[in-house]
């Protein structure tokens, strides 16, 4: 069945066939008959006999064609849409529903705004998408969320509270990947706990999360972005400076990637040099100069770097294996007077979980001083995790510059870089090194960050986190050994396919880990003893260690 529309005459012709009639949908609503073609729209008649064909124009049935709403999937084929679309009238409105379950999962629900007005305007009332690859590359906005390395369909989260989250199907899932989402308000701290395949960092959420949400609500009443300075920036800056040993002055940006981009430009501007040293597996965001032997999503995808990054962008990026001082020394020897900075994650968290060897950070500090090179700690992951003052406080090594992110925004988009005053005064408008951002220092991120750091200052949190994380990692380790699975200390030696089966098995039991063997898991103050036992029990269950892995070799780098 097809509908042809003559816009000039405003007349509509129904072309009929037996096959089309068999598939056509008809319903009555508000005294009118509606004939639906699920490929293009609906015709409505205000007459009992829509097929009256009198030659007299005035005697013809009065009808109206309403096209389907924009945003429907293509191609449209009325004969194969029975299980994907429906149109009906109820509650005083005409409704149209589209549902797809082909690989991904999309449900859209439109309502005709006002039938009697004669305007064919649909309102999208409900849009439920399980990874819509037609809207976003891979259906996600960060590659690891697509579950490519673990298989299966990504979950789509509807809400989070405490240590639990609920997906769009209403499933209650215990999360071990608390990334500081606004509703979870996870404030991250870190200790060295290791488990085969799931490297646990410690997260620290606000138990008084409603207070932070209330503060955000009050800030929103004043505005979401000012485009001008606000006192909240001063407050958060003072908290950061008082906490992090290396930071005497700070610049807020909108992400960890932005922070690393800014600090790289600053290091080059201050030293007048171009080359930098980074370490294999360290992830400093997706800016071109850093996507050389990076960790995180690049490692998960099995790529050495990323297509689209020109050689010119990375020609001044020198790389060394992490914890390899001899290579670092040889790079300095081969590039005398040319290296602007050494940048590293003091604890690698995106390619396994790799702490520095004893003396490694101290040696980097000495080498950088000897060569007039700046030492940069990327503490986007370790800041306010390893200790309140980050890895530099924990290891008692003070770099020249530091990047921060995640934690200091309390789940809102934020990043920062800071360091010695004489270096930071190079940043515009105090100095000539240009860097700017429309949303930098926005009041919402500043509000969440302030309440985050104030909560982190309270005593007793880290002791509890150490306790539950130790119990969890030991419990998972014991469960693996009981099931006869080998434990390796190198993430690169793990079997990705078997890790994927382990991951999916845990998810089936209602426990959510990072969907990559290279990324860390997280615990938080929101996690209770019951949560820890639930996770261990899920691992001990035959469906996870016994049935799902069957000989898996799962590894964590230590």
BELMO-V495407 format. One record per pair of residues at least 24 apart in sequence whose ideal C-beta (glycine too) atoms are under 8 Angstrom apart, sorted by sequence separation. I is the first residue (numbers start at 1). J is the second residue. D is the distance in whole Angstrom. If there is no record, write none. Layout:
# BELMO-V495407
i: (I;I)
j: (J;J)
d: (D;D)
This chain:
# BELMO-V495407
i: (41;42;105;106;130;159;160;176;185;260;261;289;375;376;377;378;379;380;383;384;510;511;41;73;104;105;131;178;184;260;264;288;289;292;342;374;375;376;377;378;379;380;381;383;41;72;96;104;105;106;130;183;259;261;264;288;293;322;342;374;375;376;377;380;413;491;40;41;69;73;104;129;178;185;257;258;260;289;290;292;341;374;376;491;511;40;66;68;104;185;256;257;289;510;14;104;256;257;506;509;103;183;255;257;260;12;182;323;342;346;350;414;322;339;341;342;344;345;346;349;365;368;412;413;506;509;73;323;340;341;342;343;344;345;346;349;365;412;506;3;182;322;323;337;339;340;341;342;344;345;347;361;365;414;509;2;104;325;328;332;336;337;341;343;347;362;380;410;414;508;509;1;14;40;72;328;345;346;361;409;412;508;3;14;39;71;323;345;411;412;517;2;3;38;39;40;130;325;329;410;505;506;517;39;278;280;325;328;332;347;356;409;410;505;3;38;128;276;278;279;280;282;346;409;505;37;69;275;276;277;278;279;280;281;332;408;410;39;274;275;276;277;278;279;280;325;410;502;505;38;162;275;277;279;409;502;505;38;346;347;408;504;505;42;346;407;408;38;66;346;502;38;162;501;502;38;105;161;501;38;104;346;374;407;501;502;12;36;277;299;346;472;498;501;12;42;70;299;498;502;12;34;67;69;71;295;498;499;64;66;277;296;469;498;23;34;69;295;296;468;498;499;23;294;295;498;475;479;483;495;20;465;471;475;482;495;20;23;29;30;284;341;465;468;476;480;494;495;5;19;27;29;34;275;341;465;472;475;476;479;485;493;494;25;27;28;29;73;282;284;464;468;471;475;479;494;3;25;27;30;277;282;283;483;493;494;275;276;282;472;476;482;483;492;273;274;275;276;277;278;461;468;472;475;485;491;29;273;275;276;277;278;279;480;488;490;491;492;273;274;276;277;278;279;282;479;483;485;488;489;491;273;276;281;283;485;486;487;488;489;490;272;282;283;388;485;487;488;489;271;279;281;282;384;388;485;489;270;271;281;44;280;281;268;384;267;268;281;267;480;387;267;1;264;264;263;260;30;284;285;282;273;271;271;271;270;267;267;263;260;284;260;259;256;256;246;267;244;266;263;352;353;244;352;381;263;351;352;243;260;245;259;243;244;259;243;244;246;259;243;245;256;201;244;245;256;244;256;199;255;256;149;266;144;148;149;201;246;144;148;199;245;246;270;143;199;246;263;142;246;247;262;144;246;259;263;270;143;190;258;259;260;266;269;143;244;255;257;259;266;194;254;255;256;244;254;255;266;253;254;266;252;253;269;192;252;253;269;270;240;252;253;269;251;262;250;251;352;250;251;266;351;353;240;250;265;350;249;266;350;248;249;265;349;350;247;248;249;349;236;246;247;248;249;246;248;251;262;244;246;250;249;240;248;249;251;241;240;258;201;204;204;203;253;202;254;201;251;253;254;254;253;252;251;252;190;254;190;188;252;252;189;190;191;188;189;190;187;188;189;189;212;189;352;353;354;355;352;353;354;352;353;351;352;233;232;348;236;239;243;227;230;232;235;239;229;225;230;233;236;240;225;232;236;239;232;235;239;226;230;300;225;226;236;299;188;224;225;232;300;188;224;225;297;299;300;187;223;224;222;296;187;295;296;219;220;185;186;219;180;185;179;180;184;182;183;216;219;180;182;180;181;182;180;216;179;215;216;215;212;212;215;212;211;212;212;206;206;208;206;204;204;204;204;202;204;203;185;202;202;187;182;187;185;189;202;187;187;200;191;189;200;189;200;191;191;189;193;193;195;191;195;198;193;194;193;196;195;196;195;196;196;196;196;199;197;194;197;196;197;197;198;198;207;201;203;205;206;207;197;199;200;201;202;203;204;205;199;200;201;202;203;204;205;198;199;200;201;202;203;198;200;195;173;188;176;177;174;176;177;186;173;174;175;176;177;172;173;174;176;186;171;173;184;186;184;179;177;178;176;177;178;176;178;149;165;176;152;178;150;151;149;150;149;152;155;150;151;150;152;155;174;197;199;196;197;198;199;176;196;197;174;196;154;163;174;195;194;163;162;163;194;150;163;149;150;192;149;147;149;163;144;145;144;144;144)
j: (65;66;129;130;154;183;184;200;209;284;285;313;399;400;401;402;403;404;407;408;534;535;66;98;129;130;156;203;209;285;289;313;314;317;367;399;400;401;402;403;404;405;406;408;67;98;122;130;131;132;156;209;285;287;290;314;319;348;368;400;401;402;403;406;439;517;67;68;96;100;131;156;205;212;284;285;287;316;317;319;368;401;403;518;538;68;94;96;132;213;284;285;317;538;43;133;285;286;535;538;133;213;285;287;290;43;213;354;373;377;381;445;354;371;373;374;376;377;378;381;397;400;444;445;538;541;106;356;373;374;375;376;377;378;379;382;398;445;539;37;216;356;357;371;373;374;375;376;378;379;381;395;399;448;543;37;139;360;363;367;371;372;376;378;382;397;415;445;449;543;544;37;50;76;108;364;381;382;397;445;448;544;40;51;76;108;360;382;448;449;554;40;41;76;77;78;168;363;367;448;543;544;555;78;317;319;364;367;371;386;395;448;449;544;43;78;168;316;318;319;320;322;386;449;545;78;110;316;317;318;319;320;321;322;373;449;451;81;316;317;318;319;320;321;322;367;452;544;547;81;205;318;320;322;452;545;548;82;390;391;452;548;549;87;391;452;453;84;112;392;548;85;209;548;549;86;153;209;549;87;153;395;423;456;550;552;63;87;328;350;397;523;549;552;64;94;122;351;550;554;65;87;120;122;124;348;551;552;118;120;331;350;523;552;78;89;124;350;351;523;553;554;79;350;351;554;532;536;540;552;78;523;529;533;540;553;79;82;88;89;343;400;524;527;535;539;553;554;65;79;87;89;94;335;401;525;532;535;536;539;545;553;554;86;88;89;90;134;343;345;525;529;532;536;540;555;65;87;89;92;339;344;345;545;555;556;338;339;345;535;539;545;546;555;337;338;339;340;341;342;525;532;536;539;549;555;94;338;340;341;342;343;344;545;553;555;556;557;339;340;342;343;344;345;348;545;549;551;554;555;557;340;343;348;350;552;553;554;555;556;557;340;350;351;456;553;555;556;557;340;348;350;351;453;457;554;558;340;341;351;115;351;352;340;456;340;341;354;341;554;462;343;78;341;343;343;343;115;378;380;378;373;372;373;374;374;374;376;376;378;403;380;380;378;380;377;401;379;401;401;490;491;383;491;520;403;491;492;384;403;389;403;388;389;404;389;390;392;405;390;392;403;349;392;393;404;393;405;349;405;406;300;417;296;300;301;353;398;297;301;352;398;399;423;297;353;400;417;297;401;402;417;300;402;415;419;426;300;347;415;416;417;423;426;301;402;413;415;417;424;353;413;414;415;404;414;415;426;414;415;427;414;415;431;355;415;416;432;433;404;416;417;433;416;427;416;417;518;417;418;433;518;520;408;418;433;518;418;435;519;418;419;435;519;520;418;419;420;520;408;418;419;420;421;419;421;424;435;418;420;424;424;416;424;425;427;418;418;437;381;384;385;385;435;385;437;385;435;437;439;440;440;440;440;441;381;445;382;381;445;446;384;385;386;384;385;386;384;385;386;387;410;388;555;556;557;558;556;557;558;557;558;557;558;441;441;557;446;449;453;438;441;443;446;450;441;438;443;446;449;453;439;446;450;453;447;450;454;442;446;516;442;443;453;516;406;442;443;450;518;407;443;444;516;518;519;407;443;444;443;518;410;518;519;443;444;410;411;444;406;411;406;407;411;410;411;444;447;409;411;410;411;412;411;447;411;447;448;448;447;448;451;451;451;452;455;451;452;455;455;455;456;461;462;462;465;465;448;465;466;452;448;453;452;456;469;455;456;469;462;461;472;462;473;465;466;465;469;470;472;469;473;476;472;473;473;476;476;477;477;480;485;487;488;491;491;489;494;494;499;502;513;514;525;520;522;524;525;526;517;519;520;521;522;523;524;525;520;521;522;523;524;525;526;520;521;522;523;524;525;521;523;521;507;522;511;512;510;512;513;522;510;511;512;513;514;510;511;512;514;524;510;512;524;526;526;522;521;522;521;522;523;522;524;496;512;523;500;526;499;500;499;500;500;504;507;503;504;504;507;512;531;554;556;554;555;556;557;535;555;556;534;556;515;524;535;556;556;526;526;527;558;515;528;515;516;558;516;515;517;531;514;515;515;516;519)
d: (6;5;7;7;7;6;5;8;4;4;7;6;4;7;8;8;6;6;6;7;8;5;5;7;7;3;7;4;8;5;6;4;6;5;8;8;5;5;5;5;6;4;7;7;4;6;7;6;7;5;5;7;8;5;8;7;5;6;6;4;8;7;7;6;8;6;6;5;6;6;5;7;6;6;8;8;6;7;7;6;8;6;7;6;5;6;8;6;6;8;8;3;5;7;7;6;6;6;8;4;8;8;7;6;6;6;8;7;6;5;7;4;6;7;6;7;7;8;8;4;6;8;6;6;6;6;8;6;7;4;5;4;7;5;7;7;8;4;7;6;8;8;5;8;5;7;7;7;7;8;7;5;7;8;7;7;6;7;8;7;8;8;5;6;5;6;7;8;6;6;6;5;8;6;8;7;6;6;5;5;5;8;6;8;4;7;5;7;6;8;7;7;7;8;6;7;7;5;7;3;6;6;7;4;6;6;8;6;6;7;7;6;5;4;6;5;6;7;7;7;7;7;8;5;8;5;5;5;6;5;6;6;5;6;8;5;6;7;5;8;7;7;8;7;6;8;4;7;7;4;7;6;6;4;8;8;3;8;8;6;7;7;7;6;4;6;7;8;7;7;6;5;8;5;5;8;7;8;5;7;8;7;7;8;8;6;5;5;7;7;8;6;5;7;8;7;8;5;8;6;5;8;6;4;7;7;7;7;7;5;6;4;5;3;6;7;7;4;7;6;7;5;5;8;3;7;7;6;8;6;7;7;8;8;7;5;8;7;8;7;6;8;8;6;7;7;6;7;6;7;8;3;7;6;8;7;5;8;6;4;7;7;5;8;6;8;8;7;8;8;6;7;5;4;5;4;6;7;6;8;6;5;7;4;5;8;5;7;5;6;5;8;6;7;7;7;5;6;7;8;6;5;7;8;6;5;7;6;6;5;5;5;5;6;6;5;6;8;6;6;7;7;7;8;6;6;8;7;8;7;4;4;6;5;4;6;5;8;4;7;6;8;8;7;6;7;8;8;7;4;8;7;8;7;7;7;5;8;7;3;8;8;7;5;6;5;8;7;4;8;8;8;6;7;7;8;7;7;5;8;7;8;7;7;6;7;5;7;6;6;8;8;7;8;4;7;7;8;7;5;7;8;7;3;8;5;7;7;7;5;6;4;6;6;7;5;6;6;6;8;5;7;7;7;6;8;8;3;8;6;7;5;7;7;7;8;7;5;5;7;6;5;5;5;4;3;7;4;7;7;6;5;6;5;4;8;5;7;7;5;6;8;7;5;7;6;6;7;4;8;7;5;7;5;7;6;5;6;8;6;6;7;4;8;6;7;7;7;8;7;5;7;4;7;8;5;6;6;7;7;6;5;5;6;4;6;6;6;8;6;7;7;7;8;8;4;7;8;5;7;7;6;6;5;5;4;7;5;7;7;8;4;6;7;7;6;7;7;7;8;8;8;8;8;7;6;6;7;5;6;6;5;5;8;5;8;8;6;8;8;8;7;3;7;6;5;4;7;4;7;7;6;8;7;6;5;7;6;6;7;3;7;7;8;4;8;8;5;8;7;7;7;5;7;7;7;8;5;6;5;7;6;4;5;5;6;5;7;7;7;4;5;6;7;8;7;7;7;7;6;5;7;8;8;5;8;6;7;6;7;7;7;6;7;5;7;6;7;6;5;6;7;6;7;7;8;6;4;7;4;7;5;6;4;6;8;5;6;8;8;6;6;4;7;7;8;7;7;7;5;8;6;6;8;8;6;8;8;4;7;5;7;8;7;7;5;6;5;5;8;7;7;6;5;7;5;6;5;6;8;6;4;7;8;6;4;8;5;7;6;6;7;4;7;8;8;8;6;8;5;7;5;8;6;5;4;5;8;7;5;8;7;7;7;6;6;5;4;5;5;5;4;6;5;8;6;7;8;7;8;4;6;8;8;7;7;6;6;6;6;7;5;5;5;5;5;7;7;7;8;5;7;5;8;8;7;7;6;5;4;6;8;6;5;6;7;7;8;7;7;5;8;4;7;5;7;4;6;6;8;7;6;3;5;5;6;7;7;7;6;6;6;6;8;6;7;6;5;4;4;5;5;5;7;6;7;8;5;5;7;5;7;7;6;5;7)
